[in-house]
Every structure is written in C-alpha cells, then in structure tokens.
Amino acid sequence: MATPPRTAIALAPMTDDHAPAVMAIYQQGIDEGNATFETGAPPWSAFDTSKLPAHRLVALDRQGQVVGWTAVSRVSARPAYAGVVEHSVYVSPAARGAGVGRALLEALIVSTEKAGIWTIQAGIFPENTASLALHESVGFRVLGRRERVGRHHGIWRDVLLVERRSTVVE
C-alpha cells in the first residue's frame, strides 16, 4: 500500500469559529468506536470550558477547513499536579495518515512545555493502533493497561495509559 502524501496544513489556535468543525470531527471519532467512551460530542460551551485555552489547536487545510484538533484539560486542581494535563487529538478521516496528528501533537508538546507542563497523558483503547503508533512516534510511552475500566456500548473495554514526560521542564 502506498504511503499517503503529506498534507499542507497550517496550525492555529482553536476559536469559537472552529466549533462546528471541531465537534463534527470529534463526533466522527466517537462514531468509529475506538476513540473514547463518549457516545456524543458535548455542547461547545461544555467543551470550551473544560479545555485550557492556551493549548487548543486546530489544523487547517489549504482551503482553511479544520482537518484536526488537539486540546488539553487539567487532571487535578491540586497544586502538585499543576504540570500534568490530559490531552485529546482527533483527525478527520480524510486527512489521516498525512501527518496532521503528528503536527498537532508536536505543536502541543512545544506549547505545554513553554507553559511549564511536565506531563501530557491520555487513555487510548488498545485497538486504536494508529493512535498508539502516533503517540509513540512523538515520545509517549505506555505506562500500563486499565483492564475492563468501563463499558462502551455494553462491552467492557480496556484502556492503555500513555504519557510523555517533558525533557526540558524540571
């Protein structure tokens, strides 16, 4: 199988104007069944307030259309965890395999490290091999497996906990 060509994209801060496209891409990932336990994208207002504004990015294609996004949320309000965030990254099906996810994660790493964040983590279904490979390619490692941690459409699912520790933030 031939490698898909790299897509020319631009990264930009996520704004309210991107909301419809961001939520549509999120819903596509939800519908595919291996991205999240969620069964529906939340209202934009809930999404917007749950994500840290300084670390929300969209990938735009040559026509200015959103083809992917990434965002983070705090894992805890406790001061000891001030440098730990949980992230999400989603790419539209048509843009997958073209470097969009990698570009988003690389930019997210730069953004979070500049802000003093030392750990980015996520939970990934083991069946989502493309996401696992992407994360590994930018320095994430699998810490462990949470077995049968939740039901998804009536089926018990495992989740792999992945993290990337900063090499520059002490």
N, C-alpha and C positions, 0 to 999 in steps of 0.2 A: 504494500500500500504506500502510495506517495505521501510525503510529508506536506501538509497544507502550507501555502505561502504565508509568511508573516504579514499581519495586517498593520497598515499605517494607522496608528491611533494617537490621540492626544489625551493626556490625563488632566483632569480639572477637579477643583473642589465640588463636592455634591451640594446642590442647592434645591430649594423648593421647586424650581422649574424642571428638575430632573425626576421629580417624584413619580409621575406616571410610568416612565420607562423603568426606573429602579424597581418599582413594585411589580411591574409586568415580568421583568427578568427574575425577580425573587419568586413570583408565582410559578414561572416555568420550572425553576429548580425544585420547588415544592411538589409540583405535579409529577415530576420524574421519579420521585420516591426515594432517592438516596442522598438527599442534601440536608434534611432537617426533620425533626419530629413535628414541626409546624404543619398544619393542614391548610392554612390560608395565610396570605400576606396580611399583615396588620394594617390598620389605617395609617396614612402617612404621619399624622400627628403623634401616634404612639411610637412609630419607628424613629421619627425625628428626635423626640425627647429621650429615647433610650440610647442613642449613639453620640459619642463625643464629637462635637463639631469640627475640631481641628484635624481629625483623622478619618474623614469621609471623602472618598474619591470616586469619580466616575471615569470610565474610558469611553472616549468619543471616536467614532469612525470618521472617515473623510467627509461625510455629509453632516457631521455634527450630531449623529444619533448615538444614544447611550448603548454600548455593547457589553458593558460590565461595570461592576462596582465593588467596593470594599468599604467596610466600616468597623469600628470597634466600640465596645462598651466596657465599663469598669466591671471587674469581677467582685469587688467589695468596696464599701465606703471606708473601711478601716485604713488608717494611715500606713500600716505595714504593707498593704497591697497597692499602694499608690502607683507603683510602676508595673502593674500587671493588668493586661487587658485581654478580652476575648474578642476574636475577630470573625467576620464572615467575608467571603469573597464569592461572587456569582458572575458568571459569564453567559451571555445569551448563546443558545445552541449554535447559531450560525457563525459565531466568532470563536468557537472553541478550537483549540489546537493551533492557534495563530499567535500565541504569546501574550494575549490580553491578560490572563490571570497572573502570569509571571510579572508583567509590567506593573500591575496593580499591587501585588504583594511586595515587590522591590520598593516601590514608592511608599507603601505603608511602613515598611521597615525604616526607611530614612526618616519619615515623618515622626514615627513614635520614638525613635532613638534621639532625635533632636529635642523631644519633649521630656527626655529622661526616663522613658518607659523601658524596663529591662526584660520583660517577658511578654510575648504575644502567644496566646494559646487558643485552641479550638477543639471541638469534638467532631470527629469525622466517622461516618459509617464505614466499616471495613470494606464494604462492597464498592465504595466510591474510590476506585483505584486511581482514576485520573487526578482527583484532588489530592490524594496521598502522595502521588508522584510529584505533582506541582509543589506541594509544601516541602517535600524532601529536597527538591532542587534549589530552594532558597534558604535552606538551613534549618528547617523544622525537623524534629525527631519525635518518634512515637514513644511516649512515656509508659503507656500501658493500655489495657483493654478494660473497659467497664462492661461486664457481661450482663446481658438482659436488663439493661438500665432503664428501659422504657418500652412501652408498646406503641407501635406505629401501624395504624390500620389493623389493629388486632393481633399483630405479630410482635413477639419480643425481639428487640434489636440490641446489638452490642454497639458500643461507641469507642473509638480509639482516641485517647487524649494525646494531642500533639502540642509541642511548644517550641518556640525559638527564643533562646536566651541571647540578649544583646552581647556583642563582643566589645562594645565601646562604652556602654553605660555601666558604671560600677555601683 
